[in-house]
Amino acid sequence: MNCFVIAGGIGGWELIAIVAVAILLFGGKKIPELMRGLGKGVSEFKKGMREDDQEEPKKDNHENKGNEENKE
C-alpha cells in the first residue's frame, strides 16, 4: 500500500508546503547535513545487517565442529 494513501492523500501542494516549512525551520544549509547523516545511518545499518548474515553461518560451523569433537 502506498504511504501517501495511508497519510490521507498528500498531494503536490501539501508536499511543497511541508518542504517549505522544513526549510524555514532548519535552514537551507542544515537540511543537506541532516540528509547526509540520515544516509550514513542507513548505510551503517545495512552494513551491520550484512555482517550479521555473514557471521551466522560461521558460528553454526564452529558449533557443529565442537559437537562432533565431543561425540568422538
N, C-alpha and C positions, 0 to 999 in steps of 0.2 A: 504494500500500500504506500502511496506517495506521502511523504511527510507534509507536503503543502495541503493535502486534503484533510489530514488529521488536524492541522492548525486552523481549519475553518476557511480554507481557500484564500491564502495570501496571494494577492495579485501583484502586478508590477509596481503600482503606485505605493502600495504598502511596503514593499521591499525597498523601494527607493527612500521612503520616509525612515525606515529602520536604519539604513546605511547612513543617512544624513544625521540622525541622532547620534549614532556611534561616532561619526567624525567630530561632531560637536563636543561630545563627552571626552573622547580620548585624544583628539587632535589628529591631524593628517600624518604626522610623523610617528606617532605611537602605534598606530594600527599595523603597519608592516612589521614592527618589532613584536607585537603580540602574535601575529600570524606566524612569524618565523619561530617563535618559542613554541607555539602550538604544533607546528610541523616537526620540530625537533623532538618534542614529547611523543608524538605519534610514531616517528621513526624509531625512537628508543624502545617503545612498547613493542613494535613489530619485531625488532631485533631480539628482544628478550624472549618473545614467543618462539622465534625460530631456534634460539639457543636451547630453550627448554625442550623443544621437539627433538633436537639432535642429541641431547643428553639422555633422554628416556631410554632409547634402545641400548645405549652403552651400559646403563645401570642394570637393565634386565640381563644383559650378557654376563656381567660380573656376578650378579646374584645367582644365575644358573651355574656358572663355573664353581662358585663356592659351595653350592648344594651338591654338585657332582663329586667334589673332592671329599665332602663329608660322608657321602654314601659309600665310598670305597674303603 
